Amino acid sequence: MNHSLSVVLLLVASFLAGCAVQPGPELRPYTAEETRQLAMEGLNRRGLSFDEYQQKKAELAGRSQKPFGFDRQGAMNAERNVMLHDRPS
């Protein structure tokens, strides 16, 4: 009698403990915007150089863009196709 009572109490306790557990988060696929946001956050944490960062960012944005770089004088050129006094910058 003692053995069956302990088994029943153990089963009841297990059942009640199972009912009290919170369900896990609903597994759903990420939206396109959420996927892009996660990729951008990961890109920001990588510590890439400016040129590498711009190239990867353009790839994530889905457009190929010429990466910005330094001109021959070592000054940063952020504009593309700018002509300065009949010479390309």
PDB file with SEQRES, HELIX, SHEET and CRYST1 records, atoms N, CA, C and O in Angstrom:
SEQRES   1 A   89  MET ASN HIS SER LEU SER VAL VAL LEU LEU LEU VAL ALA          
SEQRES   2 A   89  SER PHE LEU ALA GLY CYS ALA VAL GLN PRO GLY PRO GLU          
SEQRES   3 A   89  LEU ARG PRO TYR THR ALA GLU GLU THR ARG GLN LEU ALA          
SEQRES   4 A   89  MET GLU GLY LEU ASN ARG ARG GLY LEU SER PHE ASP GLU          
SEQRES   5 A   89  TYR GLN GLN LYS LYS ALA GLU LEU ALA GLY ARG SER GLN          
SEQRES   6 A   89  LYS PRO PHE GLY PHE ASP ARG GLN GLY ALA MET ASN ALA          
SEQRES   7 A   89  GLU ARG ASN VAL MET LEU HIS ASP ARG PRO SER                  
HELIX    1 AA1 ASN A    2  ALA A   20  1                                  19    
HELIX    2 AA2 ALA A   32  ASN A   44  1                                  13    
HELIX    3 AA3 PHE A   50  ALA A   61  1                                  12    
SHEET    1 AA1 2 MET A  83  LEU A  84  0                                        
SHEET    2 AA1 2 ARG A  87  PRO A  88 -1                                        
CRYST1    1.000    1.000    1.000  90.00  90.00  90.00 P 1           1          
ATOM      1  N   MET A   1       0.823  -1.182   0.000  1.00  0.00           N  
ATOM      2  CA  MET A   1       0.000   0.000   0.000  1.00  0.00           C  
ATOM      3  C   MET A   1       0.876   1.259   0.000  1.00  0.00           C  
ATOM      4  O   MET A   1       0.606   2.210  -0.734  1.00  0.00           O  
ATOM      5  N   ASN A   2       1.903   1.257   0.809  1.00  0.00           N  
ATOM      6  CA  ASN A   2       2.799   2.395   0.906  1.00  0.00           C  
ATOM      7  C   ASN A   2       3.506   2.649  -0.422  1.00  0.00           C  
ATOM      8  O   ASN A   2       3.703   3.796  -0.822  1.00  0.00           O  
ATOM      9  N   HIS A   3       3.882   1.576  -1.094  1.00  0.00           N  
ATOM     10  CA  HIS A   3       4.596   1.681  -2.359  1.00  0.00           C  
ATOM     11  C   HIS A   3       3.693   2.288  -3.437  1.00  0.00           C  
ATOM     12  O   HIS A   3       4.140   3.180  -4.158  1.00  0.00           O  
ATOM     13  N   SER A   4       2.473   1.851  -3.570  1.00  0.00           N  
ATOM     14  CA  SER A   4       1.560   2.371  -4.591  1.00  0.00           C  
ATOM     15  C   SER A   4       1.179   3.829  -4.300  1.00  0.00           C  
ATOM     16  O   SER A   4       0.995   4.616  -5.229  1.00  0.00           O  
ATOM     17  N   LEU A   5       1.060   4.188  -3.029  1.00  0.00           N  
ATOM     18  CA  LEU A   5       0.738   5.562  -2.674  1.00  0.00           C  
ATOM     19  C   LEU A   5       1.894   6.498  -3.067  1.00  0.00           C  
ATOM     20  O   LEU A   5       1.659   7.601  -3.561  1.00  0.00           O  
ATOM     21  N   SER A   6       3.118   6.064  -2.850  1.00  0.00           N  
ATOM     22  CA  SER A   6       4.274   6.897  -3.217  1.00  0.00           C  
ATOM     23  C   SER A   6       4.385   7.029  -4.732  1.00  0.00           C  
ATOM     24  O   SER A   6       4.773   8.088  -5.225  1.00  0.00           O  
ATOM     25  N   VAL A   7       4.052   5.976  -5.482  1.00  0.00           N  
ATOM     26  CA  VAL A   7       4.095   6.042  -6.944  1.00  0.00           C  
ATOM     27  C   VAL A   7       3.029   7.014  -7.459  1.00  0.00           C  
ATOM     28  O   VAL A   7       3.297   7.807  -8.361  1.00  0.00           O  
ATOM     29  N   VAL A   8       1.843   6.955  -6.900  1.00  0.00           N  
ATOM     30  CA  VAL A   8       0.755   7.853  -7.307  1.00  0.00           C  
ATOM     31  C   VAL A   8       1.117   9.303  -6.977  1.00  0.00           C  
ATOM     32  O   VAL A   8       0.904  10.195  -7.798  1.00  0.00           O  
ATOM     33  N   LEU A   9       1.657   9.538  -5.796  1.00  0.00           N  
ATOM     34  CA  LEU A   9       2.055  10.893  -5.429  1.00  0.00           C  
ATOM     35  C   LEU A   9       3.169  11.412  -6.352  1.00  0.00           C  
ATOM     36  O   LEU A   9       3.173  12.589  -6.712  1.00  0.00           O  
ATOM     37  N   LEU A  10       4.090  10.557  -6.725  1.00  0.00           N  
ATOM     38  CA  LEU A  10       5.162  10.931  -7.635  1.00  0.00           C  
ATOM     39  C   LEU A  10       4.603  11.281  -9.016  1.00  0.00           C  
ATOM     40  O   LEU A  10       5.040  12.261  -9.621  1.00  0.00           O  
ATOM     41  N   LEU A  11       3.651  10.503  -9.522  1.00  0.00           N  
ATOM     42  CA  LEU A  11       3.033  10.779 -10.809  1.00  0.00           C  
ATOM     43  C   LEU A  11       2.238  12.088 -10.785  1.00  0.00           C  
ATOM     44  O   LEU A  11       2.292  12.863 -11.740  1.00  0.00           O  
ATOM     45  N   VAL A  12       1.510  12.333  -9.711  1.00  0.00           N  
ATOM     46  CA  VAL A  12       0.733  13.566  -9.591  1.00  0.00           C  
ATOM     47  C   VAL A  12       1.678  14.775  -9.525  1.00  0.00           C  
ATOM     48  O   VAL A  12       1.431  15.801 -10.159  1.00  0.00           O  
ATOM     49  N   ALA A  13       2.749  14.640  -8.758  1.00  0.00           N  
ATOM     50  CA  ALA A  13       3.705  15.735  -8.659  1.00  0.00           C  
ATOM     51  C   ALA A  13       4.363  16.001 -10.012  1.00  0.00           C  
ATOM     52  O   ALA A  13       4.566  17.158 -10.378  1.00  0.00           O  
ATOM     53  N   SER A  14       4.696  14.962 -10.750  1.00  0.00           N  
ATOM     54  CA  SER A  14       5.303  15.128 -12.074  1.00  0.00           C  
ATOM     55  C   SER A  14       4.330  15.801 -13.039  1.00  0.00           C  
ATOM     56  O   SER A  14       4.724  16.669 -13.818  1.00  0.00           O  
ATOM     57  N   PHE A  15       3.072  15.403 -12.985  1.00  0.00           N  
ATOM     58  CA  PHE A  15       2.054  15.994 -13.851  1.00  0.00           C  
ATOM     59  C   PHE A  15       1.878  17.477 -13.546  1.00  0.00           C  
ATOM     60  O   PHE A  15       1.836  18.300 -14.461  1.00  0.00           O  
ATOM     61  N   LEU A  16       1.777  17.818 -12.273  1.00  0.00           N  
ATOM     62  CA  LEU A  16       1.596  19.221 -11.889  1.00  0.00           C  
ATOM     63  C   LEU A  16       2.830  20.064 -12.224  1.00  0.00           C  
ATOM     64  O   LEU A  16       2.702  21.228 -12.604  1.00  0.00           O  
ATOM     65  N   ALA A  17       4.005  19.488 -12.085  1.00  0.00           N  
ATOM     66  CA  ALA A  17       5.223  20.214 -12.441  1.00  0.00           C  
ATOM     67  C   ALA A  17       5.285  20.462 -13.946  1.00  0.00           C  
ATOM     68  O   ALA A  17       5.735  21.520 -14.386  1.00  0.00           O  
ATOM     69  N   GLY A  18       4.840  19.502 -14.720  1.00  0.00           N  
ATOM     70  CA  GLY A  18       4.809  19.668 -16.172  1.00  0.00           C  
ATOM     71  C   GLY A  18       3.829  20.735 -16.609  1.00  0.00           C  
ATOM     72  O   GLY A  18       4.074  21.448 -17.582  1.00  0.00           O  
ATOM     73  N   CYS A  19       2.728  20.847 -15.901  1.00  0.00           N  
ATOM     74  CA  CYS A  19       1.737  21.873 -16.228  1.00  0.00           C  
ATOM     75  C   CYS A  19       2.232  23.277 -15.869  1.00  0.00           C  
ATOM     76  O   CYS A  19       1.809  24.256 -16.485  1.00  0.00           O  
ATOM     77  N   ALA A  20       3.106  23.381 -14.897  1.00  0.00           N  
ATOM     78  CA  ALA A  20       3.567  24.684 -14.434  1.00  0.00           C  
ATOM     79  C   ALA A  20       4.690  25.258 -15.297  1.00  0.00           C  
ATOM     80  O   ALA A  20       4.987  26.448 -15.191  1.00  0.00           O  
ATOM     81  N   VAL A  21       5.318  24.453 -16.140  1.00  0.00           N  
ATOM     82  CA  VAL A  21       6.440  24.914 -16.958  1.00  0.00           C  
ATOM     83  C   VAL A  21       5.920  25.833 -18.055  1.00  0.00           C  
ATOM     84  O   VAL A  21       4.952  25.517 -18.746  1.00  0.00           O  
ATOM     85  N   GLN A  22       6.582  26.976 -18.202  1.00  0.00           N  
ATOM     86  CA  GLN A  22       6.206  27.907 -19.257  1.00  0.00           C  
ATOM     87  C   GLN A  22       6.613  27.337 -20.612  1.00  0.00           C  
ATOM     88  O   GLN A  22       7.694  26.760 -20.733  1.00  0.00           O  
ATOM     89  N   PRO A  23       5.786  27.484 -21.613  1.00  0.00           N  
ATOM     90  CA  PRO A  23       6.162  26.983 -22.937  1.00  0.00           C  
ATOM     91  C   PRO A  23       7.285  27.832 -23.518  1.00  0.00           C  
ATOM     92  O   PRO A  23       7.406  29.014 -23.195  1.00  0.00           O  
ATOM     93  N   GLY A  24       8.094  27.238 -24.363  1.00  0.00           N  
ATOM     94  CA  GLY A  24       9.193  27.954 -25.006  1.00  0.00           C  
ATOM     95  C   GLY A  24       8.657  28.961 -25.995  1.00  0.00           C  
ATOM     96  O   GLY A  24       7.469  28.949 -26.318  1.00  0.00           O  
ATOM     97  N   PRO A  25       9.524  29.837 -26.482  1.00  0.00           N  
ATOM     98  CA  PRO A  25       9.065  30.830 -27.454  1.00  0.00           C  
ATOM     99  C   PRO A  25       8.604  30.137 -28.735  1.00  0.00           C  
ATOM    100  O   PRO A  25       9.139  29.103 -29.134  1.00  0.00           O  
ATOM    101  N   GLU A  26       7.628  30.720 -29.346  1.00  0.00           N  
ATOM    102  CA  GLU A  26       7.095  30.139 -30.569  1.00  0.00           C  
ATOM    103  C   GLU A  26       8.157  30.238 -31.662  1.00  0.00           C  
ATOM    104  O   GLU A  26       8.695  31.313 -31.929  1.00  0.00           O  
ATOM    105  N   LEU A  27       8.438  29.130 -32.268  1.00  0.00           N  
ATOM    106  CA  LEU A  27       9.442  29.127 -33.325  1.00  0.00           C  
ATOM    107  C   LEU A  27       8.775  29.549 -34.625  1.00  0.00           C  
ATOM    108  O   LEU A  27       7.880  28.870 -35.130  1.00  0.00           O  
ATOM    109  N   ARG A  28       9.217  30.658 -35.148  1.00  0.00           N  
ATOM    110  CA  ARG A  28       8.692  31.152 -36.405  1.00  0.00           C  
ATOM    111  C   ARG A  28       9.869  31.627 -37.240  1.00  0.00           C  
ATOM    112  O   ARG A  28      10.905  31.999 -36.688  1.00  0.00           O  
ATOM    113  N   PRO A  29       9.733  31.622 -38.531  1.00  0.00           N  
ATOM    114  CA  PRO A  29      10.841  32.120 -39.362  1.00  0.00           C  
ATOM    115  C   PRO A  29      10.962  33.634 -39.232  1.00  0.00           C  
ATOM    116  O   PRO A  29       9.974  34.337 -39.018  1.00  0.00           O  
ATOM    117  N   TYR A  30      12.179  34.114 -39.365  1.00  0.00           N  
ATOM    118  CA  TYR A  30      12.415  35.551 -39.320  1.00  0.00           C  
ATOM    119  C   TYR A  30      11.886  36.202 -40.591  1.00  0.00           C  
ATOM    120  O   TYR A  30      11.913  35.601 -41.665  1.00  0.00           O  
ATOM    121  N   THR A  31      11.411  37.420 -40.463  1.00  0.00           N  
ATOM    122  CA  THR A  31      11.010  38.175 -41.647  1.00  0.00           C  
ATOM    123  C   THR A  31      12.259  38.675 -42.354  1.00  0.00           C  
ATOM    124  O   THR A  31      13.360  38.610 -41.807  1.00  0.00           O  
ATOM    125  N   ALA A  32      12.086  39.172 -43.564  1.00  0.00           N  
ATOM    126  CA  ALA A  32      13.225  39.679 -44.329  1.00  0.00           C  
ATOM    127  C   ALA A  32      13.862  40.865 -43.611  1.00  0.00           C  
ATOM    128  O   ALA A  32      15.086  40.999 -43.597  1.00  0.00           O  
ATOM    129  N   GLU A  33      13.046  41.716 -43.024  1.00  0.00           N  
ATOM    130  CA  GLU A  33      13.583  42.884 -42.306  1.00  0.00           C  
ATOM    131  C   GLU A  33      14.364  42.450 -41.069  1.00  0.00           C  
ATOM    132  O   GLU A  33      15.417  43.016 -40.777  1.00  0.00           O  
ATOM    133  N   GLU A  34      13.861  41.451 -40.337  1.00  0.00           N  
ATOM    134  CA  GLU A  34      14.573  40.956 -39.161  1.00  0.00           C  
ATOM    135  C   GLU A  34      15.897  40.308 -39.553  1.00  0.00           C  
ATOM    136  O   GLU A  34      16.900  40.475 -38.859  1.00  0.00           O  
ATOM    137  N   THR A  35      15.903  39.579 -40.649  1.00  0.00           N  
ATOM    138  CA  THR A  35      17.131  38.943 -41.126  1.00  0.00           C  
ATOM    139  C   THR A  35      18.165  39.991 -41.510  1.00  0.00           C  
ATOM    140  O   THR A  35      19.344  39.853 -41.184  1.00  0.00           O  
ATOM    141  N   ARG A  36      17.725  41.046 -42.205  1.00  0.00           N  
ATOM    142  CA  ARG A  36      18.637  42.119 -42.593  1.00  0.00           C  
ATOM    143  C   ARG A  36      19.176  42.847 -41.367  1.00  0.00           C  
ATOM    144  O   ARG A  36      20.355  43.197 -41.312  1.00  0.00           O  
ATOM    145  N   GLN A  37      18.308  43.072 -40.388  1.00  0.00           N  
ATOM    146  CA  GLN A  37      18.721  43.763 -39.164  1.00  0.00           C  
ATOM    147  C   GLN A  37      19.773  42.935 -38.406  1.00  0.00           C  
ATOM    148  O   GLN A  37      20.765  43.487 -37.930  1.00  0.00           O  
ATOM    149  N   LEU A  38      19.566  41.638 -38.296  1.00  0.00           N  
ATOM    150  CA  LEU A  38      20.538  40.769 -37.626  1.00  0.00           C  
ATOM    151  C   LEU A  38      21.868  40.756 -38.371  1.00  0.00           C  
ATOM    152  O   LEU A  38      22.930  40.765 -37.750  1.00  0.00           O  
ATOM    153  N   ALA A  39      21.811  40.735 -39.689  1.00  0.00           N  
ATOM    154  CA  ALA A  39      23.042  40.741 -40.479  1.00  0.00           C  
ATOM    155  C   ALA A  39      23.800  42.058 -40.295  1.00  0.00           C  
ATOM    156  O   ALA A  39      25.027  42.060 -40.197  1.00  0.00           O  
ATOM    157  N   MET A  40      23.073  43.173 -40.247  1.00  0.00           N  
ATOM    158  CA  MET A  40      23.725  44.475 -40.052  1.00  0.00           C  
ATOM    159  C   MET A  40      24.348  44.566 -38.659  1.00  0.00           C  
ATOM    160  O   MET A  40      25.440  45.113 -38.508  1.00  0.00           O  
ATOM    161  N   GLU A  41      23.674  44.041 -37.649  1.00  0.00           N  
ATOM    162  CA  GLU A  41      24.239  44.051 -36.298  1.00  0.00           C  
ATOM    163  C   GLU A  41      25.517  43.212 -36.239  1.00  0.00           C  
ATOM    164  O   GLU A  41      26.494  43.606 -35.601  1.00  0.00           O  
ATOM    165  N   GLY A  42      25.507  42.065 -36.900  1.00  0.00           N  
ATOM    166  CA  GLY A  42      26.702  41.233 -36.950  1.00  0.00           C  
ATOM    167  C   GLY A  42      27.843  41.912 -37.697  1.00  0.00           C  
ATOM    168  O   GLY A  42      29.007  41.777 -37.320  1.00  0.00           O  
ATOM    169  N   LEU A  43      27.505  42.643 -38.757  1.00  0.00           N  
ATOM    170  CA  LEU A  43      28.519  43.365 -39.523  1.00  0.00           C  
ATOM    171  C   LEU A  43      29.150  44.458 -38.675  1.00  0.00           C  
ATOM    172  O   LEU A  43      30.358  44.683 -38.753  1.00  0.00           O  
ATOM    173  N   ASN A  44      28.352  45.132 -37.872  1.00  0.00           N  
ATOM    174  CA  ASN A  44      28.876  46.206 -37.025  1.00  0.00           C  
ATOM    175  C   ASN A  44      29.832  45.685 -35.957  1.00  0.00           C  
ATOM    176  O   ASN A  44      30.711  46.419 -35.507  1.00  0.00           O  
ATOM    177  N   ARG A  45      29.674  44.446 -35.553  1.00  0.00           N  
ATOM    178  CA  ARG A  45      30.517  43.884 -34.491  1.00  0.00           C  
ATOM    179  C   ARG A  45      31.834  43.312 -35.011  1.00  0.00           C  
ATOM    180  O   ARG A  45      32.696  42.945 -34.212  1.00  0.00           O  
ATOM    181  N   ARG A  46      32.008  43.228 -36.301  1.00  0.00           N  
ATOM    182  CA  ARG A  46      33.177  42.549 -36.859  1.00  0.00           C  
ATOM    183  C   ARG A  46      34.467  43.335 -36.765  1.00  0.00           C  
ATOM    184  O   ARG A  46      35.538  42.729 -36.719  1.00  0.00           O  
ATOM    185  N   GLY A  47      34.415  44.632 -36.734  1.00  0.00           N  
ATOM    186  CA  GLY A  47      35.639  45.434 -36.675  1.00  0.00           C  
ATOM    187  C   GLY A  47      36.380  45.455 -37.997  1.00  0.00           C  
ATOM    188  O   GLY A  47      37.606  45.339 -38.019  1.00  0.00           O  
ATOM    189  N   LEU A  48      35.663  45.600 -39.095  1.00  0.00           N  
ATOM    190  CA  LEU A  48      36.278  45.630 -40.415  1.00  0.00           C  
ATOM    191  C   LEU A  48      36.830  47.016 -40.720  1.00  0.00           C  
ATOM    192  O   LEU A  48      36.473  48.000 -40.072  1.00  0.00           O  
ATOM    193  N   SER A  49      37.704  47.076 -41.716  1.00  0.00           N  
ATOM    194  CA  SER A  49      38.175  48.381 -42.178  1.00  0.00           C  
ATOM    195  C   SER A  49      37.017  49.085 -42.883  1.00  0.00           C  
ATOM    196  O   SER A  49      36.002  48.460 -43.189  1.00  0.00           O  
ATOM    197  N   PHE A  50      37.170  50.383 -43.139  1.00  0.00           N  
ATOM    198  CA  PHE A  50      36.095  51.159 -43.750  1.00  0.00           C  
ATOM    199  C   PHE A  50      35.710  50.604 -45.109  1.00  0.00           C  
ATOM    200  O   PHE A  50      34.525  50.455 -45.407  1.00  0.00           O  
ATOM    201  N   ASP A  51      36.714  50.293 -45.946  1.00  0.00           N  
ATOM    202  CA  ASP A  51      36.424  49.781 -47.285  1.00  0.00           C  
ATOM    203  C   ASP A  51      35.724  48.429 -47.227  1.00  0.00           C  
ATOM    204  O   ASP A  51      34.761  48.199 -47.958  1.00  0.00           O  
ATOM    205  N   GLU A  52      36.198  47.536 -46.368  1.00  0.00           N  
ATOM    206  CA  GLU A  52      35.561  46.223 -46.226  1.00  0.00           C  
ATOM    207  C   GLU A  52      34.137  46.366 -45.698  1.00  0.00           C  
ATOM    208  O   GLU A  52      33.225  45.675 -46.153  1.00  0.00           O  
ATOM    209  N   TYR A  53      33.953  47.268 -44.734  1.00  0.00           N  
ATOM    210  CA  TYR A  53      32.621  47.494 -44.167  1.00  0.00           C  
ATOM    211  C   TYR A  53      31.654  47.983 -45.240  1.00  0.00           C  
ATOM    212  O   TYR A  53      30.530  47.490 -45.330  1.00  0.00           O  
ATOM    213  N   GLN A  54      32.082  48.953 -46.058  1.00  0.00           N  
ATOM    214  CA  GLN A  54      31.214  49.485 -47.106  1.00  0.00           C  
ATOM    215  C   GLN A  54      30.876  48.410 -48.136  1.00  0.00           C  
ATOM    216  O   GLN A  54      29.748  48.352 -48.626  1.00  0.00           O  
ATOM    217  N   GLN A  55      31.844  47.564 -48.463  1.00  0.00           N  
ATOM    218  CA  GLN A  55      31.609  46.504 -49.440  1.00  0.00           C  
ATOM    219  C   GLN A  55      30.600  45.488 -48.898  1.00  0.00           C  
ATOM    220  O   GLN A  55      29.666  45.108 -49.605  1.00  0.00           O  
ATOM    221  N   LYS A  56      30.779  45.049 -47.658  1.00  0.00           N  
ATOM    222  CA  LYS A  56      29.854  44.079 -47.061  1.00  0.00           C  
ATOM    223  C   LYS A  56      28.465  44.683 -46.877  1.00  0.00           C  
ATOM    224  O   LYS A  56      27.456  44.001 -47.056  1.00  0.00           O  
ATOM    225  N   LYS A  57      28.421  45.962 -46.519  1.00  0.00           N  
ATOM    226  CA  LYS A  57      27.137  46.639 -46.335  1.00  0.00           C  
ATOM    227  C   LYS A  57      26.379  46.711 -47.657  1.00  0.00           C  
ATOM    228  O   LYS A  57      25.164  46.513 -47.694  1.00  0.00           O  
ATOM    229  N   ALA A  58      27.099  46.994 -48.742  1.00  0.00           N  
ATOM    230  CA  ALA A  58      26.472  47.035 -50.062  1.00  0.00           C  
ATOM    231  C   ALA A  58      25.965  45.655 -50.466  1.00  0.00           C  
ATOM    232  O   ALA A  58      24.900  45.537 -51.073  1.00  0.00           O  
ATOM    233  N   GLU A  59      26.721  44.611 -50.132  1.00  0.00           N  
ATOM    234  CA  GLU A  59      26.277  43.253 -50.431  1.00  0.00           C  
ATOM    235  C   GLU A  59      25.004  42.914 -49.666  1.00  0.00           C  
ATOM    236  O   GLU A  59      24.091  42.295 -50.212  1.00  0.00           O  
ATOM    237  N   LEU A  60      24.949  43.320 -48.404  1.00  0.00           N  
ATOM    238  CA  LEU A  60      23.753  43.058 -47.607  1.00  0.00           C  
ATOM    239  C   LEU A  60      22.553  43.848 -48.113  1.00  0.00           C  
ATOM    240  O   LEU A  60      21.418  43.376 -48.045  1.00  0.00           O  
ATOM    241  N   ALA A  61      22.803  45.033 -48.613  1.00  0.00           N  
ATOM    242  CA  ALA A  61      21.715  45.863 -49.118  1.00  0.00           C  
ATOM    243  C   ALA A  61      21.213  45.347 -50.464  1.00  0.00           C  
ATOM    244  O   ALA A  61      20.147  45.749 -50.930  1.00  0.00           O  
ATOM    245  N   GLY A  62      21.978  44.460 -51.084  1.00  0.00           N  
ATOM    246  CA  GLY A  62      21.541  43.855 -52.333  1.00  0.00           C  
ATOM    247  C   GLY A  62      21.873  44.677 -53.561  1.00  0.00           C  
ATOM    248  O   GLY A  62      21.305  44.454 -54.630  1.00  0.00           O  
ATOM    249  N   ARG A  63      22.754  45.592 -53.429  1.00  0.00           N  
ATOM    250  CA  ARG A  63      23.163  46.392 -54.577  1.00  0.00           C  
ATOM    251  C   ARG A  63      24.674  46.420 -54.616  1.00  0.00           C  
ATOM    252  O   ARG A  63      25.341  46.505 -53.585  1.00  0.00           O  
ATOM    253  N   SER A  64      25.193  46.348 -55.804  1.00  0.00           N  
ATOM    254  CA  SER A  64      26.645  46.423 -55.922  1.00  0.00           C  
ATOM    255  C   SER A  64      27.011  47.884 -56.088  1.00  0.00           C  
ATOM    256  O   SER A  64      26.537  48.557 -57.003  1.00  0.00           O  
ATOM    257  N   GLN A  65      27.825  48.347 -55.229  1.00  0.00           N  
ATOM    258  CA  GLN A  65      28.249  49.740 -55.295  1.00  0.00           C  
ATOM    259  C   GLN A  65      29.757  49.769 -55.204  1.00  0.00           C  
ATOM    260  O   GLN A  65      30.378  48.964 -54.510  1.00  0.00           O  
ATOM    261  N   LYS A  66      30.320  50.700 -55.911  1.00  0.00           N  
ATOM    262  CA  LYS A  66      31.769  50.840 -55.892  1.00  0.00           C  
ATOM    263  C   LYS A  66      32.169  51.265 -54.481  1.00  0.00           C  
ATOM    264  O   LYS A  66      31.655  52.262 -53.973  1.00  0.00           O  
ATOM    265  N   PRO A  67      33.061  50.538 -53.849  1.00  0.00           N  
ATOM    266  CA  PRO A  67      33.430  50.918 -52.482  1.00  0.00           C  
ATOM    267  C   PRO A  67      34.188  52.240 -52.481  1.00  0.00           C  
ATOM    268  O   PRO A  67      34.975  52.529 -53.382  1.00  0.00           O  
ATOM    269  N   PHE A  68      33.935  53.018 -51.463  1.00  0.00           N  
ATOM    270  CA  PHE A  68      34.647  54.274 -51.311  1.00  0.00           C  
ATOM    271  C   PHE A  68      36.078  53.978 -50.905  1.00  0.00           C  
ATOM    272  O   PHE A  68      36.345  52.992 -50.217  1.00  0.00           O  
ATOM    273  N   GLY A  69      36.980  54.816 -51.322  1.00  0.00           N  
ATOM    274  CA  GLY A  69      38.368  54.581 -50.967  1.00  0.00           C  
ATOM    275  C   GLY A  69      39.141  55.872 -50.877  1.00  0.00           C  
ATOM    276  O   GLY A  69      38.571  56.963 -50.869  1.00  0.00           O  
ATOM    277  N   PHE A  70      40.424  55.733 -50.810  1.00  0.00           N  
ATOM    278  CA  PHE A  70      41.308  56.880 -50.719  1.00  0.00           C  
ATOM    279  C   PHE A  70      41.817  57.228 -52.109  1.00  0.00           C  
ATOM    280  O   PHE A  70      42.071  56.340 -52.922  1.00  0.00           O  
ATOM    281  N   ASP A  71      41.964  58.512 -52.379  1.00  0.00           N  
ATOM    282  CA  ASP A  71      42.540  58.893 -53.657  1.00  0.00           C  
ATOM    283  C   ASP A  71      44.064  58.869 -53.542  1.00  0.00           C  
ATOM    284  O   ASP A  71      44.602  58.471 -52.508  1.00  0.00           O  
ATOM    285  N   ARG A  72      44.743  59.283 -54.571  1.00  0.00           N  
ATOM    286  CA  ARG A  72      46.204  59.164 -54.602  1.00  0.00           C  
ATOM    287  C   ARG A  72      46.912  60.073 -53.603  1.00  0.00           C  
ATOM    288  O   ARG A  72      48.050  59.804 -53.219  1.00  0.00           O  
ATOM    289  N   GLN A  73      46.259  61.130 -53.185  1.00  0.00           N  
ATOM    290  CA  GLN A  73      46.870  62.042 -52.234  1.00  0.00           C  
ATOM    291  C   GLN A  73      46.645  61.601 -50.784  1.00  0.00           C  
ATOM    292  O   GLN A  73      47.154  62.248 -49.868  1.00  0.00           O  
ATOM    293  N   GLY A  74      45.915  60.546 -50.559  1.00  0.00           N  
ATOM    294  CA  GLY A  74      45.674  60.053 -49.207  1.00  0.00           C  
ATOM    295  C   GLY A  74      44.481  60.708 -48.537  1.00  0.00           C  
ATOM    296  O   GLY A  74      44.224  60.464 -47.359  1.00  0.00           O  
ATOM    297  N   ALA A  75      43.748  61.536 -49.270  1.00  0.00           N  
ATOM    298  CA  ALA A  75      42.553  62.170 -48.705  1.00  0.00           C  
ATOM    299  C   ALA A  75      41.340  61.324 -49.041  1.00  0.00           C  
ATOM    300  O   ALA A  75      41.280  60.693 -50.096  1.00  0.00           O  
ATOM    301  N   MET A  76      40.396  61.319 -48.152  1.00  0.00           N  
ATOM    302  CA  MET A  76      39.209  60.509 -48.357  1.00  0.00           C  
ATOM    303  C   MET A  76      38.308  61.143 -49.402  1.00  0.00           C  
ATOM    304  O   MET A  76      38.048  62.346 -49.364  1.00  0.00           O  
ATOM    305  N   ASN A  77      37.842  60.341 -50.322  1.00  0.00           N  
ATOM    306  CA  ASN A  77      36.932  60.804 -51.358  1.00  0.00           C  
ATOM    307  C   ASN A  77      35.617  60.086 -51.167  1.00  0.00           C  
ATOM    308  O   ASN A  77      35.510  58.903 -51.488  1.00  0.00           O  
ATOM    309  N   ALA A  78      34.600  60.779 -50.646  1.00  0.00           N  
ATOM    310  CA  ALA A  78      33.313  60.165 -50.375  1.00  0.00           C  
ATOM    311  C   ALA A  78      32.340  60.330 -51.529  1.00  0.00           C  
ATOM    312  O   ALA A  78      31.291  59.686 -51.537  1.00  0.00           O  
ATOM    313  N   GLU A  79      32.651  61.159 -52.489  1.00  0.00           N  
ATOM    314  CA  GLU A  79      31.774  61.348 -53.632  1.00  0.00           C  
ATOM    315  C   GLU A  79      32.358  60.630 -54.834  1.00  0.00           C  
ATOM    316  O   GLU A  79      33.573  60.560 -55.019  1.00  0.00           O  
ATOM    317  N   ARG A  80      31.454  60.098 -55.645  1.00  0.00           N  
ATOM    318  CA  ARG A  80      31.906  59.395 -56.837  1.00  0.00           C  
ATOM    319  C   ARG A  80      31.757  60.287 -58.061  1.00  0.00           C  
ATOM    320  O   ARG A  80      30.864  61.132 -58.118  1.00  0.00           O  
ATOM    321  N   ASN A  81      32.629  60.096 -59.032  1.00  0.00           N  
ATOM    322  CA  ASN A  81      32.573  60.771 -60.323  1.00  0.00           C  
ATOM    323  C   ASN A  81      32.586  62.290 -60.195  1.00  0.00           C  
ATOM    324  O   ASN A  81      31.822  62.972 -60.878  1.00  0.00           O  
ATOM    325  N   VAL A  82      33.415  62.813 -59.358  1.00  0.00           N  
ATOM    326  CA  VAL A  82      33.543  64.252 -59.197  1.00  0.00           C  
ATOM    327  C   VAL A  82      34.759  64.709 -59.989  1.00  0.00           C  
ATOM    328  O   VAL A  82      35.852  64.160 -59.848  1.00  0.00           O  
ATOM    329  N   MET A  83      34.555  65.705 -60.809  1.00  0.00           N  
ATOM    330  CA  MET A  83      35.659  66.262 -61.591  1.00  0.00           C  
ATOM    331  C   MET A  83      36.107  67.565 -60.943  1.00  0.00           C  
ATOM    332  O   MET A  83      35.290  68.447 -60.679  1.00  0.00           O  
ATOM    333  N   LEU A  84      37.400  67.684 -60.688  1.00  0.00           N  
ATOM    334  CA  LEU A  84      37.964  68.895 -60.126  1.00  0.00           C  
ATOM    335  C   LEU A  84      38.931  69.487 -61.140  1.00  0.00           C  
ATOM    336  O   LEU A  84      40.022  68.952 -61.338  1.00  0.00           O  
ATOM    337  N   HIS A  85      38.547  70.582 -61.785  1.00  0.00           N  
ATOM    338  CA  HIS A  85      39.408  71.285 -62.733  1.00  0.00           C  
ATOM    339  C   HIS A  85      39.997  70.339 -63.772  1.00  0.00           C  
ATOM    340  O   HIS A  85      41.214  70.277 -63.951  1.00  0.00           O  
ATOM    341  N   ASP A  86      39.144  69.622 -64.440  1.00  0.00           N  
ATOM    342  CA  ASP A  86      39.502  68.714 -65.535  1.00  0.00           C  
ATOM    343  C   ASP A  86      40.391  67.545 -65.115  1.00  0.00           C  
ATOM    344  O   ASP A  86      41.162  67.028 -65.923  1.00  0.00           O  
ATOM    345  N   ARG A  87      40.287  67.138 -63.882  1.00  0.00           N  
ATOM    346  CA  ARG A  87      40.999  65.925 -63.452  1.00  0.00           C  
ATOM    347  C   ARG A  87      40.090  65.147 -62.508  1.00  0.00           C  
ATOM    348  O   ARG A  87      39.376  65.741 -61.701  1.00  0.00           O  
ATOM    349  N   PRO A  88      40.115  63.824 -62.606  1.00  0.00           N  
ATOM    350  CA  PRO A  88      39.260  63.044 -61.690  1.00  0.00           C  
ATOM    351  C   PRO A  88      39.819  63.091 -60.276  1.00  0.00           C  
ATOM    352  O   PRO A  88      41.032  63.107 -60.068  1.00  0.00           O  
ATOM    353  N   SER A  89      38.934  63.113 -59.337  1.00  0.00           N  
ATOM    354  CA  SER A  89      39.381  63.133 -57.935  1.00  0.00           C  
ATOM    355  C   SER A  89      39.516  61.746 -57.399  1.00  0.00           C  
ATOM    356  O   SER A  89      39.882  61.566 -56.237  1.00  0.00           O  
TER     357      SER A  89                                                      
END                                                                             
